[in-house]
Amino acid sequence: MVKELGRHFIFELFGCDPKALDDIKEIEKAMEEGAIESGLTIVGRVFYHFSPQGVTGVLVVAESHISIHTWPEFGYAALDVFTCSKDTDPMGVFSRMAELLKPASNSVVEMKRGIMKEGET
């Protein structure tokens, strides 16, 4: 039997609203709301606004983390959700961020993390 320790969702958001990509307060709010809606437990946070533009933010959650990096000048955001709980729905974070950023297109890759065979520690 094979088990995984976590799931890592890597979201690419293209053609986003440049103003939304540079709004640190709204990004933090949307990430927080998405985390709660997804069943994740927030235990810490760090958000930083770059000069002249762009935001990087991380929510540390009991189940792992959520991070975002934005490039308003390219209309692009990279969003990651890593969870070690099968009882959470990372797509809730994506949905809330997409509602704010309004991407013209997006993609997602799900990676299984810590894949182990029975008997491995």
N, C-alpha and C positions, 0 to 999 in steps of 0.2 A: 504494500500500500504506500502511496505517495501523499505527502501533506505539504502544504505551503504555510509559511509563517506570516505572509502578508500579500497585499495586492497594491500595486503602484500604477496609478492612472496618470498618463502624460497627455495633457490637452494642449493643442495648438489652436490659437484663435487669430484669424487673419481678417483684415479689413474692418478693424474695430474703430469705434468713435474715439478720435484722438483726445478730446477733452475728458472723456470718461477714463481713458488710460492714464491720465495725469492727475486724477482726483483721488488723492490718498485717503481722504475721509470716507468717500463713497466706496472705494475698493475695500477698505477695512470692514466697513459695515456689511457689504455684500458677502464677503468671505465669512464673516461671523454668522450671518443669517444662514448662509448655505451650510456651514458646519453644523449648526443646531438642527436645521431641517434634515440633515443627513444622519443624525444620530451620533455625531462626534462630540466629545467633551473637551472644551477649550481649557487649557491649563497655562498658556503663555502666549505672548505675541510680540513681534517686532516689525515695525513698518518704517520705511525710509523713502523720502522724496529726493530724487536726484536733481541737480541743477545743470541745465535749465529745465529738464523734464524727465519723467519716468519714475516708476515706483517699484520697489521691491518689498515684499511682505511675507512674513511667515507666521502662521498660527501653529503653535505646538498643541497637539491634542493628545489626550490620554492614549488614543489608539495609534498615534504616530505624528504626522504633520501635513500641513497644506502650505504650499508656497506659490507666489506669483511674481513674475518679472515682466514689466511692461516697457515697450518702446513706442511712445506716441508718434514719433516721427516716421515710423514704418507701419503704424496701425496694427501692431502685433502684441500679443500677450502669450506667455508660457505659464501654464497653470499645472501644478502637480498635486495630487492627493495620494498619500500613502497611508494605508490602514492595515492594522493587524487584526481587525475584527470583521467577521463575516456578517455581523448584524448591522452594518452601516451601509449607506448607499452613496458612494462618492459622486454619482451623477447629480445628486442634489446640489453639491457645491458648483459643479459645472453649470447647471441650469440657472442658478442665481447669478453667477458671474456673466453668463451669456446675456441674461436679461439686462444687466448694467452696460456691458461693453458692446453689445449689438454686432457681433462678428458677421461678416459677409460669408465666411466659410470657416470650418473648423474640422479638426480630426482628433481622434483619441487612440491611444495605444494602452492596453492593459498588460502589465507585466506581473507574473507571479514571482514573489520574492521568497527566498529561503526555502526552496523546494528540497525536501528531504525524503529519502526512502525510509521505510519502517526500520527501526533499529539505529538510525543515525541520530547523533545528539547535536 
